[in-house]
């Protein structure tokens, strides 16, 4: 079990690095710098994802009687935004995929900067984390692979194009391995994600989607992107922090459970957005 636990931690690192490399292989610098030229967009994304969603989660875990691991996992996810799947969700919802890409990248960079220092402020009691260690891990495992991918895209576009799909496949396979290892190591704990835990996870997703939609402005396609990007949390960043800073397996279990349940909710929301836009 000790060996499997170590393999789980290695798998988390591999999943994150492969995900960030695939993103770098697929993007260009103009897509990254585009959101920074729109101050209102920057302010909206930061307030929605790093103020309103975390505050909503604090209210949820205050009102719903969940254990400490569930609480930490949800707080972690509330501070982790910028998931690579967001542009695909926007595409499925017939939304603005270019805007979704710009928002995703802004969220991801903001996560690396904000999460390490906001997390200790939101945690209570004897729970403590090393902010600088978290920041260092996120930079090494997320920003550096992203930068390498972008550099390869600029210098060797053909190579980037051929490896982008392979990195996506690798990250998907490793995610399956993570879920399998989690089931082997903590099967009983996973089955315990019922009752109030399940209620908290579902409400977290619905509230995040709703906050994003309200903050999306007057244009419908912008509201769609804002809603989906607020609902789709950055599982990669959350898992890195959970695996390296918390001994409680429930933290990682809640993150994985939220990603699975959340995907179902997000796909349903994307389908509803398509119907609404056609009416």
C-alpha positions in Angstrom: 0.0 0.0 0.0 2.9 2.3 0.7 4.3 1.7 -2.8 0.8 2.3 -4.3 0.6 5.6 -2.3 4.0 6.7 -3.8 2.8 5.7 -7.3 -0.4 7.8 -6.7 1.7 10.9 -6.0 3.9 10.3 -9.0 0.7 9.8 -11.2 -0.6 13.2 -10.0 2.6 14.9 -11.0 2.6 13.2 -14.4 -1.1 14.0 -15.0 -0.5 17.7 -14.3 2.7 18.0 -16.4 1.1 16.1 -19.4 -2.0 18.3 -19.2 0.1 21.6 -19.2 2.3 20.4 -22.0 -0.7 19.5 -24.1 -2.1 23.0 -23.5 1.2 24.7 -24.4 1.4 22.6 -27.6 -2.1 23.8 -28.6 -1.9 27.5 -27.8 0.1 30.5 -28.9 1.3 33.6 -27.1 -1.4 35.9 -28.5 -4.0 33.8 -26.8 -2.3 34.1 -23.5 -1.7 37.9 -23.7 -5.2 38.7 -25.1 -7.1 38.7 -21.8 -4.5 41.0 -20.2 -5.4 43.7 -22.6 -9.0 43.8 -21.3 -9.0 45.2 -17.7 -12.7 44.7 -17.2 -12.4 41.0 -18.2 -9.5 40.6 -15.9 -11.4 42.1 -13.0 -14.5 40.1 -13.7 -12.6 36.8 -13.9 -10.6 37.5 -10.7 -13.6 38.6 -8.6 -15.9 35.8 -9.9 -13.5 32.9 -9.4 -11.3 34.0 -6.5 -13.7 36.1 -4.4 -17.4 35.1 -5.1 -16.9 31.3 -5.6 -14.7 30.9 -2.5 -17.1 33.0 -0.4 -19.9 30.8 -1.5 -18.0 27.7 -0.6 -17.3 29.0 2.9 -21.0 29.6 3.3 -21.8 26.1 2.1 -19.3 24.3 4.4 -20.7 26.4 7.3 -24.3 25.5 6.6 -23.7 21.8 5.6 -22.2 19.5 8.3 -19.2 18.0 6.4 -16.0 16.6 7.8 -12.6 18.4 7.7 -11.4 16.6 4.6 -14.4 17.5 2.6 -14.2 21.1 3.7 -10.5 21.4 2.7 -11.1 19.7 -0.6 -14.0 22.1 -1.6 -12.1 25.1 -0.4 -9.1 24.0 -2.4 -11.2 23.6 -5.6 -12.8 27.0 -5.0 -9.4 28.6 -5.3 -8.3 26.5 -8.3 -9.6 27.7 -11.6 -8.5 27.5 -15.2 -9.2 23.9 -16.4 -8.1 22.9 -19.9 -11.5 21.4 -20.6 -13.2 24.8 -20.4 -12.9 25.7 -24.1 -14.3 22.4 -25.1 -17.3 22.9 -22.8 -17.8 26.4 -24.4 -17.7 24.7 -27.9 -20.3 22.2 -26.8 -22.5 25.0 -25.5 -22.1 27.0 -28.8 -20.3 29.7 -26.8 -17.3 31.9 -27.6 -14.4 29.4 -27.6 -11.8 32.1 -28.1 -13.1 34.0 -25.0 -13.2 30.7 -23.1 -9.5 30.0 -23.9 -8.5 33.5 -22.8 -10.5 33.2 -19.6 -9.0 29.7 -18.9 -5.4 31.0 -19.2 -6.1 34.0 -17.0 -7.7 31.8 -14.4 -4.8 29.3 -14.5 -2.1 32.0 -14.0 -4.2 33.6 -11.3 -4.5 30.3 -9.5 -0.8 29.9 -9.3 -0.4 33.3 -7.8 -3.5 33.5 -5.5 -4.1 29.9 -4.3 -0.9 29.5 -2.2 -1.6 32.7 -0.2 -5.4 32.6 0.0 -5.7 29.0 1.1 -4.2 29.5 4.6 -6.5 32.4 5.2 -9.6 30.2 4.4 -8.5 27.3 6.6 -9.1 27.2 10.3 -7.9 25.4 13.4 -4.7 23.4 13.4 -4.6 23.1 9.6 -1.5 24.8 8.2 0.1 24.9 4.8 3.4 26.2 3.4 2.4 28.9 1.0 5.8 29.3 -0.7 6.0 25.5 -1.1 2.6 25.4 -2.8 3.6 28.3 -5.1 6.8 26.6 -6.0 5.1 23.3 -6.8 2.5 25.0 -9.0 5.1 27.0 -10.9 7.3 23.9 -11.5 4.4 21.6 -12.4 2.1 24.0 -14.3 3.8 27.2 -15.6 7.1 25.7 -16.6 5.6 22.8 -18.6 3.2 25.3 -20.2 6.1 27.6 -21.1 8.0 24.6 -22.6 5.0 23.6 -24.6 4.6 27.2 -25.9 8.3 27.4 -26.8 8.1 24.1 -28.7 4.9 25.4 -30.5 6.8 28.5 -31.7 10.1 26.8 -32.6 8.8 23.4 -33.8 5.2 23.7 -34.7 5.0 20.3 -36.5 6.5 18.6 -33.4 4.0 20.4 -31.2 1.1 19.4 -33.3 2.1 15.7 -33.3 2.8 15.6 -29.6 -0.3 17.5 -28.5 -2.6 14.6 -29.0 -0.2 12.2 -27.3 -0.1 14.4 -24.2 -3.9 14.6 -24.1 -4.0 10.8 -24.3 -1.4 10.4 -21.7 -3.1 12.8 -19.3 -6.4 10.9 -19.8 -4.8 7.5 -19.2 -3.0 8.8 -16.1 -6.3 10.2 -14.7 -7.8 6.7 -15.0 -4.8 5.3 -13.2 -5.3 8.0 -10.4 -8.9 7.0 -10.0 -8.1 3.3 -9.9 -5.3 3.8 -7.3 -7.6 6.0 -5.3 -10.2 3.2 -5.4 -7.7 0.6 -4.2 -6.2 2.8 -1.5 -9.3 4.4 -0.2 -12.3 2.4 -1.5 -14.2 2.6 1.8 -13.7 6.4 2.0 -14.9 6.8 -1.6 -18.1 4.9 -0.8 -18.6 7.3 2.2 -18.9 10.3 -0.2 -22.7 10.2 0.2 -25.2 12.2 2.2 -24.0 15.6 3.2 -20.7 15.2 1.3 -22.6 14.5 -1.9 -25.0 17.4 -1.2 -22.1 19.8 -0.7 -20.3 18.7 -3.9 -23.5 19.1 -6.0 -24.4 22.4 -4.5 -20.8 23.6 -5.0 -21.0 22.9 -8.7 -24.5 24.5 -9.1 -23.7 27.6 -7.1 -20.4 28.1 -9.1 -22.2 27.9 -12.4 -24.9 30.3 -11.2 -22.4 32.8 -9.9 -20.5 32.7 -13.2 -23.7 33.2 -15.2 -24.7 36.2 -13.2 -21.3 37.8 -13.4 -21.1 37.2 -17.2 -22.5 40.6 -18.3 -25.3 41.4 -20.7 -24.2 39.2 -23.7 -25.5 35.7 -23.6 -22.5 34.0 -25.1 -20.3 35.8 -22.5 -22.5 34.6 -19.7 -22.2 31.0 -21.0 -18.4 31.2 -20.9 -18.4 32.9 -17.5 -20.7 30.2 -16.1 -18.9 27.2 -17.5 -15.4 28.5 -16.6 -16.6 29.2 -13.0 -18.1 25.7 -12.7 -15.1 23.9 -14.3 -12.4 24.0 -11.5 -8.8 23.2 -12.0 -8.5 19.6 -10.7 -4.8 19.4 -11.6 -3.8 22.3 -9.3 -6.0 21.1 -6.5 -4.6 17.6 -6.7 -1.0 18.9 -6.6 -1.7 20.9 -3.4 -3.7 18.1 -1.8 -1.2 15.3 -2.5 1.8 17.4 -1.2 0.2 19.2 1.8 -2.6 17.0 3.4 -2.3 13.6 4.9 -6.1 13.2 4.9 -7.0 11.1 1.9 -10.5 12.5 2.0 -9.2 15.8 0.5 -8.1 14.1 -2.7 -11.1 11.9 -2.7 -13.4 14.9 -2.7 -11.5 16.6 -5.5 -11.7 13.5 -7.7 -15.4 13.0 -6.8 -16.2 16.6 -7.6 -14.4 16.3 -10.9 -16.5 13.3 -11.9 -19.8 14.6 -10.6 -19.0 18.0 -11.9 -18.3 16.8 -15.4 -21.9 15.4 -15.6 -23.4 18.6 -14.3 -21.2 20.7 -16.7 -22.2 18.7 -19.7 -25.8 18.9 -18.8 -25.4 22.7 -18.4 -23.7 23.0 -21.7 -26.6 21.1 -23.3 -29.1 23.4 -21.7 -27.2 26.5 -22.9 -27.4 25.2 -26.5 -31.2 24.8 -26.2 -31.6 28.3 -24.6 -29.5 30.0 -27.4 -31.7 28.4 -30.1 -35.0 29.5 -28.5 
